[in-house]
Amino acid sequence: MLQGHQRFGPDESDVIEQCHQLQNPNEIYRLVEQRRNQARARRLREIAEDFILPLRADGLVPVVVVSAFDWATDKLDQLSTYIASEPVAREYARLLMSGELRANSSLAMMLEVLGCTAYSMTGRESGIRTTGGAVGALIESVDEGYLRHLIGEGIVPVIAGFQGYYRDPETGRNEVSILGRGGSNLTAVALAHALGQPKATMYSNVDGIYDRAPSVYDDAQKIEEVGGRELLQWPDFPQIIQQEAVQYALGCGIDIWIRSGFDPELGGTRIICSE
């Protein structure tokens, strides 16, 4: 699983100075968004070249689960609060899931540019069926048949995490659902299990799990390995991984490997759930 964090390069250092020279707020907004999109495109290329293309060169076809770009989910959630204090669950779910859809289609596009055949998919298209309604859903089952077909054809599936679908008992129709914050973790674990894989590897903006917050404590120590049940007992559960994902992994015996999404050489942390 790949999360949509980005780092700005040296050519972004003059953005503030350029903004001071602009008088029109729309021009400032356009400039900032242009630079952000440039950074996103560079980040997508880095992800493809550092983590996906090497696997394809080894003859492997990775199943990639993508979360939203940087703070996209927070921004979409904020938008909803300005519209309604209690938004309709169906529309709220569709609004928030759009963040992952932008990220996974962009990555699939970049892979195609780099000569790697890829196919972006929604949670529903990847066969993730859920329970619990449109918001805060849990994964009930995965129909992995189409994923296996794509893998057999050498096509890299790039799946939008955090989402699935459920059968609405009132209308009898299939409706989209979202899995809760950090739901892309749950998506990755469920797909790994459905495809018979022993582990799900999650690349993020940190290089593993620490015994305390490294941003607060200078003496924080990275943990090389931790049991899933032990991790769930921590008073301060690490924000880097969703609790529901660890619980799901324990239920199906899938280990989780948290690794740096910026340095493929770093070892990361293994969460052992295959008891």
C-alpha positions, 0 to 999 in steps of 0.5 A: 500500500502506498500513501499519498504524501509528498515532499517539495523540492528546491524549486518550491522555495520561491513560492511565497516570494512569488505569491507576494508579487501577485495581487489577485487571490485567484492567481495565488491559488492557481500558482500554489496548486500548480506547484503542488501538482508538479510536486505530486507528479514528481512524487508519483514518478518516484513511487513508480520507479523506486517501488513498483517498476523494480518488482515488475523487472523481477517478473512480479505483478504488485497489487497497489493500494493507494490512499489520498494525496496529502491532506485531501481527506481532511480538506474534503471533510472540512468542505462537508462541514461547511455545507451541512452539520450532518451530511447525508451519509451516501453523499459524504462517502462519495465526497471523501472517496474522491480523494483516493480516486484522484490518487490511484488514477494519477499513479496508474497514468504515471505507470503507463507513461513509464511503460508499465501497464496499469489499471486503476480501480475503485474499491467496488471494482476490486471486489470489496464488499462491506457491512455497516452502511455508507460510512464507517463500514467494515469489510465483509468479503472480497471477490478477487476474481477480476484482480487475479485476471489482471495479474495473470495478464501482467497488468498492475491493479492500482486500487483506491483504498478506504472504500468498498460497496454494500447492498442497501436493504431499503433500495436493493441497490449496491452503494459505495461505502468508506471504511473509516480513517486509515481505511486504506490499511484495511483495504491492503490487508483484506486484498492480501488475504484474498489473494493468498499473500502472507503479508501486506507491505505499507509504505508511508512517510515514516520508516516504521513504528517507534516506542514513542512519537519521534516528533516529540521525543528525541530518544524514541526508538524504532521497533523492528518487530512487534506482535499484533495483539501486543500492539493493540494493547498499547495505550497510545496506538500508533497513528501510522496503522489503523487498528481495524487493519491490525484486528483484521490481520490477526483474524486472517493471519496476515503480517503487516510490514510498515516501511518508508515510502521515501527510502526503499533500503530502510527495513521498517517494522514488522507487525506479526499477526500470523500466530 
